[in-house]
Amino acid sequence: MVKKHDKQERNTKTKKKVEDIFIKTKKPITLKELYLKVNKSLPQIAYSTVYRILQSLEKSKKVTRTNWRDRGA
């Protein structure tokens, strides 16, 4: 019997690209910056896809969200 989809994360080309960008980037980046970097090599990618991948990485604690507004001036 073949299971359709369990709760395992899919390892897609786009997700791999996002993870590679985080590994190579030494400073925090915005979602927009991340999207633009992914879009250079995968021009067909949607902004919403990058957003969902980022949410998934945050949920699995592979990345941490930084809210720069809370830092103060």
C-alpha positions as CSV (number, residue, x, y, z in Angstrom):
1,M,0.0,0.0,0.0
2,V,1.4,3.4,-1.0
3,K,0.8,6.4,1.3
4,K,-0.2,9.6,-0.5
5,H,1.4,12.3,1.5
6,D,2.4,12.0,5.1
7,K,3.6,15.0,7.1
8,Q,7.2,14.7,5.9
9,E,8.7,17.8,4.3
10,R,9.3,17.7,0.6
11,N,12.8,18.4,-0.5
12,T,12.3,20.4,-3.7
13,K,14.8,22.2,-5.9
14,T,13.4,25.6,-4.7
15,K,13.7,24.6,-1.0
16,K,17.3,23.5,-1.6
17,K,18.0,26.8,-3.3
18,V,16.5,28.8,-0.3
19,E,18.6,26.8,2.2
20,D,21.8,27.3,0.1
21,I,21.2,31.0,0.1
22,F,20.8,31.1,3.9
23,I,24.0,29.1,4.3
24,K,25.9,31.5,2.0
25,T,24.4,34.7,3.4
26,K,26.2,35.9,6.5
27,K,23.6,38.5,7.6
28,P,19.9,38.6,8.0
29,I,18.0,39.1,4.8
30,T,14.4,40.2,4.1
31,L,11.9,38.0,2.3
32,K,12.1,40.3,-0.7
33,E,15.9,39.9,-0.8
34,L,15.6,36.1,-0.5
35,Y,13.0,36.0,-3.3
36,L,15.2,38.1,-5.6
37,K,18.1,35.8,-5.0
38,V,16.1,32.7,-5.7
39,N,14.4,34.3,-8.7
40,K,17.8,34.8,-10.4
41,S,18.3,31.1,-10.8
42,L,14.6,30.0,-10.8
43,P,12.8,32.8,-12.6
44,Q,9.5,30.9,-12.7
45,I,9.3,30.9,-8.9
46,A,6.4,32.7,-7.2
47,Y,6.9,35.0,-4.2
48,S,4.3,33.0,-2.3
49,T,6.3,29.8,-2.8
50,V,9.4,31.4,-1.2
51,Y,7.2,32.7,1.6
52,R,5.8,29.2,2.3
53,I,9.3,27.6,2.2
54,L,10.5,30.3,4.7
55,Q,7.6,29.6,7.0
56,S,8.4,25.9,6.8
57,L,12.0,26.5,7.7
58,E,11.0,28.7,10.6
59,K,8.6,26.1,11.9
60,S,11.3,23.5,11.8
61,K,13.6,25.9,13.6
62,K,16.1,25.9,10.7
63,V,15.8,29.7,10.5
64,T,14.9,32.4,13.0
65,R,12.7,35.4,12.3
66,T,14.2,38.8,13.2
67,N,11.9,41.7,13.7
68,W,14.1,44.8,13.1
69,R,11.3,47.2,14.3
70,D,11.6,45.7,17.8
71,R,15.3,46.5,17.9
72,G,14.9,50.2,18.3
73,A,16.9,52.9,16.5
